[in-house]
Amino acid sequence: QVQLVEFGGGSVQPGGSLRLSCQASGSIFDIHAMGWYRQAPGKQRELVATITSGGSKNYADSVKGRFTVSRDTAKNTVYLQMNSLKPEDTAVYYCNADILSQRNGVTAYYTYWGQGTQVTVSS
């Protein structure tokens, strides 16, 4: 079984910072892309940032210049450093990863999701 476990959510005032982390564990052969999505109340889940195994990064326009995604390949962990937080960043943040693993005897890249962590930006 493969699991993604997130850490680091919480409440912060506007302009503050938070750092999220997400570690993948289990029977993992390889990890391609890892990243973060978020879902605010009443809205669809949206991409925040992703990073490939080669280090290529992609950001939503709304977070460029404020958020930084990084990963530690040896630890199967992805991070999201969030600076200059705004109230509109309030959401549940989900970790996402494309992991080479086995399901029902079939080895392939499967997409996994973490359980989500709440980030609240409010004065």
Phi and psi in degrees as GROMACS dihedral restraints (atoms count N, CA, C in turn):
[ dihedral_restraints ]
;  ai    aj    ak    al  type     phi  dphi    fc
    3     4     5     6     1  -108.1    20    10
    4     5     6     7     1   136.9    20    10
    6     7     8     9     1  -131.4    20    10
    7     8     9    10     1   147.1    20    10
    9    10    11    12     1  -115.9    20    10
   10    11    12    13     1   125.4    20    10
   12    13    14    15     1  -121.4    20    10
   13    14    15    16     1   127.7    20    10
   15    16    17    18     1  -102.6    20    10
   16    17    18    19     1   151.8    20    10
   18    19    20    21     1  -141.2    20    10
   19    20    21    22     1   151.9    20    10
   21    22    23    24     1   108.7    20    10
   22    23    24    25     1     1.6    20    10
   24    25    26    27     1   -70.5    20    10
   25    26    27    28     1   173.9    20    10
   27    28    29    30     1   159.4    20    10
   28    29    30    31     1  -164.7    20    10
   30    31    32    33     1  -112.4    20    10
   31    32    33    34     1   142.3    20    10
   33    34    35    36     1  -151.0    20    10
   34    35    36    37     1   154.3    20    10
   36    37    38    39     1   -79.9    20    10
   37    38    39    40     1   156.8    20    10
   39    40    41    42     1   -54.3    20    10
   40    41    42    43     1   138.0    20    10
   42    43    44    45     1    90.9    20    10
   43    44    45    46     1   -10.1    20    10
   45    46    47    48     1   -82.3    20    10
   46    47    48    49     1  -176.2    20    10
   48    49    50    51     1  -131.5    20    10
   49    50    51    52     1   151.7    20    10
   51    52    53    54     1  -143.9    20    10
   52    53    54    55     1   154.1    20    10
   54    55    56    57     1  -126.6    20    10
   55    56    57    58     1   122.5    20    10
   57    58    59    60     1   -99.9    20    10
   58    59    60    61     1   147.8    20    10
   60    61    62    63     1  -135.3    20    10
   61    62    63    64     1   155.1    20    10
   63    64    65    66     1  -147.0    20    10
   64    65    66    67     1   124.0    20    10
   66    67    68    69     1  -114.3    20    10
   67    68    69    70     1   132.1    20    10
   69    70    71    72     1   -92.9    20    10
   70    71    72    73     1   139.6    20    10
   72    73    74    75     1  -142.6    20    10
   73    74    75    76     1   163.1    20    10
   75    76    77    78     1   116.7    20    10
   76    77    78    79     1  -158.6    20    10
   78    79    80    81     1   -83.4    20    10
   79    80    81    82     1    85.8    20    10
   81    82    83    84     1  -110.9    20    10
   82    83    84    85     1   126.1    20    10
   84    85    86    87     1   -94.0    20    10
   85    86    87    88     1   -34.3    20    10
   87    88    89    90     1  -166.8    20    10
   88    89    90    91     1   154.8    20    10
   90    91    92    93     1  -125.9    20    10
   91    92    93    94     1   126.9    20    10
   93    94    95    96     1   -89.0    20    10
   94    95    96    97     1  -103.1    20    10
   96    97    98    99     1   -84.9    20    10
   97    98    99   100     1   145.5    20    10
   99   100   101   102     1  -129.7    20    10
  100   101   102   103     1   154.8    20    10
  102   103   104   105     1  -177.1    20    10
  103   104   105   106     1  -169.4    20    10
  105   106   107   108     1  -132.7    20    10
  106   107   108   109     1   139.7    20    10
  108   109   110   111     1  -125.7    20    10
  109   110   111   112     1   164.9    20    10
  111   112   113   114     1  -143.5    20    10
  112   113   114   115     1   156.4    20    10
  114   115   116   117     1  -139.4    20    10
  115   116   117   118     1   116.5    20    10
  117   118   119   120     1   -90.0    20    10
  118   119   120   121     1   157.7    20    10
  120   121   122   123     1   -55.3    20    10
  121   122   123   124     1   129.1    20    10
  123   124   125   126     1    77.9    20    10
  124   125   126   127     1     5.0    20    10
  126   127   128   129     1  -121.7    20    10
  127   128   129   130     1   162.9    20    10
  129   130   131   132     1   -78.7    20    10
  130   131   132   133     1   156.8    20    10
  132   133   134   135     1   -65.8    20    10
  133   134   135   136     1   136.8    20    10
  135   136   137   138     1  -132.0    20    10
  136   137   138   139     1   152.7    20    10
  138   139   140   141     1   -70.2    20    10
  139   140   141   142     1   138.9    20    10
  141   142   143   144     1  -106.4    20    10
  142   143   144   145     1   -57.1    20    10
  144   145   146   147     1  -162.9    20    10
  145   146   147   148     1   147.0    20    10
  147   148   149   150     1  -135.9    20    10
  148   149   150   151     1   158.7    20    10
  150   151   152   153     1  -143.8    20    10
  151   152   153   154     1   132.1    20    10
  153   154   155   156     1   -88.0    20    10
  154   155   156   157     1   173.7    20    10
  156   157   158   159     1   -64.8    20    10
  157   158   159   160     1   -22.8    20    10
  159   160   161   162     1   -87.5    20    10
  160   161   162   163     1    -3.4    20    10
  162   163   164   165     1    95.9    20    10
  163   164   165   166     1     2.7    20    10
  165   166   167   168     1   -71.9    20    10
  166   167   168   169     1   134.3    20    10
  168   169   170   171     1  -116.8    20    10
  169   170   171   172     1   149.2    20    10
  171   172   173   174     1  -138.5    20    10
  172   173   174   175     1   134.1    20    10
  174   175   176   177     1  -127.1    20    10
  175   176   177   178     1   148.8    20    10
  177   178   179   180     1   -67.4    20    10
  178   179   180   181     1   145.8    20    10
  180   181   182   183     1   -57.6    20    10
  181   182   183   184     1   -33.4    20    10
  183   184   185   186     1   -69.2    20    10
  184   185   186   187     1   -15.8    20    10
  186   187   188   189     1  -117.1    20    10
  187   188   189   190     1    -4.0    20    10
  189   190   191   192     1   -58.6    20    10
  190   191   192   193     1   134.8    20    10
  192   193   194   195     1    86.0    20    10
  193   194   195   196     1   -12.4    20    10
  195   196   197   198     1  -115.5    20    10
  196   197   198   199     1   -36.3    20    10
  198   199   200   201     1  -108.0    20    10
  199   200   201   202     1   147.8    20    10
  201   202   203   204     1  -133.0    20    10
  202   203   204   205     1   125.5    20    10
  204   205   206   207     1  -100.4    20    10
  205   206   207   208     1   141.0    20    10
  207   208   209   210     1  -149.3    20    10
  208   209   210   211     1   167.7    20    10
  210   211   212   213     1  -146.7    20    10
  211   212   213   214     1   153.5    20    10
  213   214   215   216     1  -114.7    20    10
  214   215   216   217     1   102.2    20    10
  216   217   218   219     1   -62.0    20    10
  217   218   219   220     1   -39.3    20    10
  219   220   221   222     1   -64.0    20    10
  220   221   222   223     1   -29.2    20    10
  222   223   224   225     1  -101.2    20    10
  223   224   225   226     1     3.0    20    10
  225   226   227   228     1    52.0    20    10
  226   227   228   229     1    42.3    20    10
  228   229   230   231     1  -126.0    20    10
  229   230   231   232     1   140.0    20    10
  231   232   233   234     1  -119.4    20    10
  232   233   234   235     1   144.9    20    10
  234   235   236   237     1  -122.3    20    10
  235   236   237   238     1   154.9    20    10
  237   238   239   240     1  -135.9    20    10
  238   239   240   241     1   108.6    20    10
  240   241   242   243     1   -89.7    20    10
  241   242   243   244     1   119.7    20    10
  243   244   245   246     1  -114.7    20    10
  244   245   246   247     1   115.9    20    10
  246   247   248   249     1  -115.7    20    10
  247   248   249   250     1   164.6    20    10
  249   250   251   252     1    48.8    20    10
  250   251   252   253     1    48.5    20    10
  252   253   254   255     1   -65.6    20    10
  253   254   255   256     1   145.0    20    10
  255   256   257   258     1  -120.4    20    10
  256   257   258   259     1   157.4    20    10
  258   259   260   261     1   -55.4    20    10
  259   260   261   262     1   -32.4    20    10
  261   262   263   264     1   -72.1    20    10
  262   263   264   265     1    -6.1    20    10
  264   265   266   267     1   -82.6    20    10
  265   266   267   268     1    -7.3    20    10
  267   268   269   270     1   -61.9    20    10
  268   269   270   271     1   125.1    20    10
  270   271   272   273     1  -178.0    20    10
  271   272   273   274     1   171.4    20    10
  273   274   275   276     1   -89.5    20    10
  274   275   276   277     1   126.7    20    10
  276   277   278   279     1  -101.2    20    10
  277   278   279   280     1   130.7    20    10
  279   280   281   282     1  -116.7    20    10
  280   281   282   283     1   134.4    20    10
  282   283   284   285     1   -83.7    20    10
  283   284   285   286     1   147.6    20    10
  285   286   287   288     1  -142.0    20    10
  286   287   288   289     1   141.3    20    10
  288   289   290   291     1  -151.9    20    10
  289   290   291   292     1   144.5    20    10
  291   292   293   294     1  -100.3    20    10
  292   293   294   295     1   109.7    20    10
  294   295   296   297     1  -120.8    20    10
  295   296   297   298     1   130.3    20    10
  297   298   299   300     1   -76.3    20    10
  298   299   300   301     1   111.3    20    10
  300   301   302   303     1  -151.8    20    10
  301   302   303   304     1  -178.8    20    10
  303   304   305   306     1  -116.1    20    10
  304   305   306   307     1   131.6    20    10
  306   307   308   309     1  -131.8    20    10
  307   308   309   310     1   125.7    20    10
  309   310   311   312     1    51.8    20    10
  310   311   312   313     1    38.1    20    10
  312   313   314   315     1    81.7    20    10
  313   314   315   316     1     0.0    20    10
  315   316   317   318     1  -106.8    20    10
  316   317   318   319     1   121.7    20    10
  318   319   320   321     1   -93.0    20    10
  319   320   321   322     1   122.1    20    10
  321   322   323   324     1  -163.0    20    10
  322   323   324   325     1   173.2    20    10
  324   325   326   327     1   -82.1    20    10
  325   326   327   328     1   122.2    20    10
  327   328   329   330     1  -117.4    20    10
  328   329   330   331     1   151.6    20    10
  330   331   332   333     1   -94.0    20    10
  331   332   333   334     1   129.5    20    10
  333   334   335   336     1  -119.9    20    10
  334   335   336   337     1   152.6    20    10
  336   337   338   339     1  -126.5    20    10
  337   338   339   340     1   146.0    20    10
  339   340   341   342     1   -80.6    20    10
  340   341   342   343     1   178.5    20    10
  342   343   344   345     1   -82.3    20    10
  343   344   345   346     1   -12.9    20    10
  345   346   347   348     1    95.3    20    10
  346   347   348   349     1   145.9    20    10
  348   349   350   351     1  -137.0    20    10
  349   350   351   352     1   135.8    20    10
  351   352   353   354     1   -80.7    20    10
  352   353   354   355     1   132.7    20    10
  354   355   356   357     1  -120.6    20    10
  355   356   357   358     1   123.1    20    10
  357   358   359   360     1  -122.9    20    10
  358   359   360   361     1   124.8    20    10
  360   361   362   363     1  -115.9    20    10
  361   362   363   364     1   110.3    20    10
  363   364   365   366     1  -156.3    20    10
  364   365   366   367     1   147.5    20    10
